[in-house]
Amino acid sequence: DAGVTQSPTHLIKTRGQHVTLRCSPISGHKSVSWYQQVLGQGPQFIFQYYEKEERGRGNFPDRFSARQFPNYSSELNVNALLLGDSALYLCASSTWGPTTGNEKLFFGSGTQLSVL
Amino acid sequence: KNQVEQSPQSLIILEGKNCTLQCNYTVSPFSNLRWYKQDTGRGPVSLTIMTFSENTKSNGRYTATLDADTKQSSLHITASQLSDSASYICVVSAWSNFGNEKLTFGTGTRLTIIP
Protein backbone atom coordinates (compact mmCIF):
# COMPACT_ATOMS: atom_id res chain seq x y z
CA ASP A 1 0.00 0.00 0.00
CA ALA A 2 1.23 3.49 -0.80
CA GLY A 3 2.10 5.71 2.11
CA VAL A 4 1.47 9.43 2.33
CA THR A 5 2.76 11.06 -0.82
CA GLN A 6 3.76 14.70 -1.14
CA SER A 7 4.70 16.75 -4.16
CA PRO A 8 6.92 18.32 -5.13
CA THR A 9 9.82 17.00 -3.06
CA HIS A 10 11.84 20.18 -3.46
CA LEU A 11 10.89 23.69 -4.46
CA ILE A 12 12.75 26.96 -4.84
CA LYS A 13 10.83 30.23 -4.86
CA THR A 14 11.62 33.91 -4.47
CA ARG A 15 10.19 36.33 -1.94
CA GLY A 16 6.68 37.50 -2.74
CA GLN A 17 5.76 34.47 -4.81
CA HIS A 18 3.10 31.98 -3.86
CA VAL A 19 3.39 28.21 -3.61
CA THR A 20 1.04 25.22 -3.62
CA LEU A 21 2.05 21.99 -1.95
CA ARG A 22 0.12 18.77 -2.45
CA CYS A 23 -0.53 15.73 -0.31
CA SER A 24 -2.25 12.40 -0.91
CA PRO A 25 -3.15 10.50 2.28
CA ILE A 26 -3.04 6.80 2.83
CA SER A 27 -6.07 5.10 1.32
CA GLY A 28 -8.90 5.10 3.85
CA HIS A 29 -7.52 8.00 5.89
CA LYS A 30 -9.89 10.93 6.05
CA SER A 31 -7.79 13.28 8.19
CA VAL A 32 -4.87 15.30 6.84
CA SER A 33 -2.64 17.61 8.84
CA TRP A 34 0.07 20.01 7.72
CA TYR A 35 3.22 20.88 9.64
CA GLN A 36 6.15 23.24 9.11
CA GLN A 37 9.57 22.09 10.25
CA VAL A 38 12.37 24.61 10.30
CA LEU A 39 15.88 23.13 10.30
CA GLY A 40 16.84 21.96 13.76
CA GLN A 41 13.35 22.36 15.20
CA GLY A 42 10.38 20.10 15.75
CA PRO A 43 7.37 20.31 13.42
CA GLN A 44 4.89 23.10 14.06
CA PHE A 45 1.20 22.44 13.46
CA ILE A 46 -0.39 24.48 10.66
CA PHE A 47 -3.77 22.92 9.80
CA GLN A 48 -5.87 19.82 10.23
CA TYR A 49 -8.66 18.83 7.85
CA TYR A 50 -11.22 16.08 8.25
CA GLU A 51 -13.93 15.32 5.72
CA LYS A 52 -13.04 18.52 3.85
CA GLU A 53 -13.59 20.70 6.90
CA GLU A 54 -10.94 22.57 8.85
CA ARG A 55 -10.67 21.02 12.31
CA GLY A 56 -7.69 22.85 13.68
CA ARG A 57 -5.39 25.76 12.93
CA GLY A 58 -2.01 26.63 14.37
CA ASN A 59 -0.48 30.05 14.93
CA PHE A 60 0.31 30.89 11.33
CA PRO A 61 -0.59 34.07 9.42
CA ASP A 62 -3.43 34.27 6.93
CA ARG A 63 -0.89 33.90 4.12
CA PHE A 64 -1.19 30.19 4.86
CA SER A 65 -4.32 28.42 3.67
CA ALA A 66 -5.33 24.87 2.89
CA ARG A 67 -8.15 22.78 1.61
CA GLN A 68 -9.13 19.13 1.36
CA PHE A 69 -10.74 17.59 -1.68
CA PRO A 70 -13.50 14.94 -1.91
CA ASN A 71 -10.84 12.25 -2.43
CA TYR A 72 -9.24 13.43 0.87
CA SER A 73 -6.11 14.78 -0.81
CA SER A 74 -5.07 18.21 0.33
CA GLU A 75 -3.29 21.36 -0.77
CA LEU A 76 -1.37 23.85 1.32
CA ASN A 77 -1.06 27.33 -0.18
CA VAL A 78 1.33 30.00 0.99
CA ASN A 79 1.10 33.53 -0.44
CA ALA A 80 3.60 36.39 -0.39
CA LEU A 81 6.48 34.12 0.55
CA LEU A 82 9.03 35.34 3.07
CA LEU A 83 12.56 34.10 3.65
CA GLY A 84 11.36 32.68 6.97
CA ASP A 85 8.96 30.36 5.18
CA SER A 86 11.91 28.23 4.11
CA ALA A 87 11.31 24.89 5.77
CA LEU A 88 10.33 21.26 5.34
CA TYR A 89 6.55 21.06 4.99
CA LEU A 90 5.15 17.79 6.23
CA CYS A 91 1.77 16.27 5.59
CA ALA A 92 0.37 13.58 7.85
CA SER A 93 -2.71 11.44 7.51
CA SER A 94 -4.62 9.37 10.03
CA THR A 95 -7.86 7.56 10.54
CA TRP A 96 -8.81 10.24 13.10
CA GLY A 97 -12.41 11.20 13.40
CA PRO A 98 -14.31 13.42 15.86
CA THR A 99 -15.05 10.45 18.09
CA THR A 100 -11.61 8.87 18.06
CA GLY A 101 -8.34 9.62 19.74
CA ASN A 102 -4.79 8.39 20.04
CA GLU A 103 -4.64 7.91 16.31
CA LYS A 104 -1.24 7.20 14.83
CA LEU A 105 -0.05 9.81 12.38
CA PHE A 106 1.61 8.70 9.17
CA PHE A 107 3.89 11.35 7.72
CA GLY A 108 4.98 11.90 4.16
CA SER A 109 8.60 12.67 3.31
CA GLY A 110 7.81 16.34 3.02
CA THR A 111 8.37 19.16 0.59
CA GLN A 112 11.58 21.11 1.12
CA LEU A 113 10.78 24.74 0.32
CA SER A 114 13.57 27.24 -0.13
CA VAL A 115 12.70 30.92 -0.43
CA LEU A 116 15.44 33.11 -1.88
CA LYS B 1 1.42 27.39 27.29
CA ASN B 2 1.96 23.78 26.25
CA GLN B 3 5.64 22.92 26.04
CA VAL B 4 7.75 19.84 25.40
CA GLU B 5 11.44 19.86 26.30
CA GLN B 6 13.88 17.15 25.29
CA SER B 7 17.36 16.34 26.48
CA PRO B 8 20.05 16.00 25.50
CA GLN B 9 19.95 18.02 22.28
CA SER B 10 22.44 15.65 20.73
CA LEU B 11 24.09 12.39 21.69
CA ILE B 12 26.89 10.30 20.21
CA ILE B 13 27.33 6.68 21.28
CA LEU B 14 29.18 3.61 20.08
CA GLU B 15 27.35 0.93 18.14
CA GLY B 16 26.01 -1.74 20.47
CA LYS B 17 25.66 0.56 23.46
CA ASN B 18 22.39 1.54 25.14
CA CYS B 19 21.09 5.08 25.57
CA THR B 20 18.19 6.94 27.13
CA LEU B 21 16.54 10.08 25.84
CA GLN B 22 14.46 12.34 28.08
CA CYS B 23 11.26 14.31 27.57
CA ASN B 24 9.58 16.70 30.02
CA TYR B 25 6.27 18.29 29.22
CA THR B 26 3.74 20.81 30.45
CA VAL B 27 0.68 19.95 28.39
CA SER B 28 -2.93 19.81 29.49
CA PRO B 29 -5.40 18.32 29.29
CA PHE B 30 -3.13 15.37 28.53
CA SER B 31 -4.27 12.84 25.97
CA ASN B 32 -1.21 10.81 25.01
CA LEU B 33 2.54 10.93 24.51
CA ARG B 34 4.29 9.78 21.36
CA TRP B 35 7.85 9.15 20.30
CA TYR B 36 8.84 9.53 16.66
CA LYS B 37 12.04 8.73 14.78
CA GLN B 38 12.99 11.11 11.98
CA ASP B 39 15.74 10.40 9.51
CA THR B 40 17.34 13.43 7.88
CA GLY B 41 15.14 14.86 5.13
CA ARG B 42 12.31 12.42 5.82
CA GLY B 43 9.03 12.56 7.69
CA PRO B 44 8.79 11.30 11.28
CA VAL B 45 7.87 7.66 11.85
CA SER B 46 5.87 6.63 14.91
CA LEU B 47 7.63 4.45 17.48
CA THR B 48 5.19 4.41 20.42
CA ILE B 49 1.98 6.01 21.65
CA MET B 50 1.20 5.95 25.39
CA THR B 51 -1.94 7.05 27.14
CA PHE B 52 -2.26 8.28 30.71
CA SER B 53 -2.66 4.78 32.13
CA GLU B 54 0.35 3.24 30.39
CA ASN B 55 3.72 3.32 32.15
CA THR B 56 5.79 1.57 29.54
CA LYS B 57 5.57 0.46 25.94
CA SER B 58 8.07 -1.35 23.77
CA ASN B 59 8.67 -1.52 20.05
CA GLY B 60 11.55 -3.87 19.37
CA ARG B 61 14.72 -2.36 20.82
CA TYR B 62 12.86 0.84 21.72
CA THR B 63 11.19 1.11 25.15
CA ALA B 64 9.31 4.20 26.20
CA THR B 65 8.28 5.02 29.77
CA LEU B 66 5.77 7.56 31.02
CA ASP B 67 5.37 9.11 34.46
CA ALA B 68 2.20 11.17 34.19
CA ASP B 69 2.61 12.48 37.74
CA THR B 70 5.97 14.10 37.10
CA LYS B 71 5.16 14.69 33.42
CA GLN B 72 8.27 12.94 32.23
CA SER B 73 8.96 10.33 29.59
CA SER B 74 12.04 8.51 28.44
CA LEU B 75 12.97 6.51 25.37
CA HIS B 76 15.50 3.75 25.93
CA ILE B 77 17.33 2.25 22.98
CA THR B 78 18.98 -1.11 23.53
CA ALA B 79 21.96 -2.48 21.61
CA SER B 80 22.14 0.50 19.27
CA GLN B 81 22.67 0.01 15.55
CA LEU B 82 24.02 2.38 12.92
CA SER B 83 20.49 2.68 11.51
CA ASP B 84 19.36 4.20 14.81
CA SER B 85 21.16 7.42 13.85
CA ALA B 86 18.30 9.92 13.56
CA SER B 87 16.40 12.58 15.44
CA TYR B 88 14.00 11.35 18.09
CA ILE B 89 11.04 13.59 18.71
CA CYS B 90 8.75 13.54 21.73
CA VAL B 91 5.20 14.64 20.98
CA VAL B 92 2.50 15.29 23.56
CA SER B 93 -1.16 15.40 22.65
CA ALA B 94 -3.74 17.57 24.41
CA TRP B 95 -7.46 17.68 23.91
CA SER B 96 -8.59 20.89 22.24
CA ASN B 97 -11.85 22.81 22.58
CA PHE B 98 -12.88 21.38 19.22
CA GLY B 99 -12.72 17.80 20.48
CA ASN B 100 -9.64 16.91 18.52
CA GLU B 101 -6.08 16.44 19.63
CA LYS B 102 -3.53 19.22 19.48
CA LEU B 103 0.02 17.93 19.20
CA THR B 104 3.01 19.74 20.69
CA PHE B 105 6.35 18.62 19.31
CA GLY B 106 9.68 18.75 21.08
CA THR B 107 12.75 19.91 19.20
CA GLY B 108 14.18 16.41 19.20
CA THR B 109 17.38 14.67 20.26
CA ARG B 110 19.87 14.12 17.47
CA LEU B 111 21.36 10.65 18.01
CA THR B 112 24.51 9.56 16.18
CA ILE B 113 25.74 5.99 16.36
CA ILE B 114 29.40 5.48 15.50
CA PRO B 115 30.98 2.13 14.59
Interface residues (C-beta under 8 A of the other chain):
Chain A: V4 Y35 G40 Q41 G42 P43 Q44 F45 Q48 Y50 R55 G56 L88 L90 A92 W96 P98 G101 N102 E103 K104 L105 F106 F107 G108 S109 G110 Q112
Chain B: V4 S31 N32 R34 G41 R42 G43 P44 V45 S46 I49 T51 I89 V91 S93 W95 S96 F98 G99 N100 E101 K102 L103 F105 G106 T107 G108
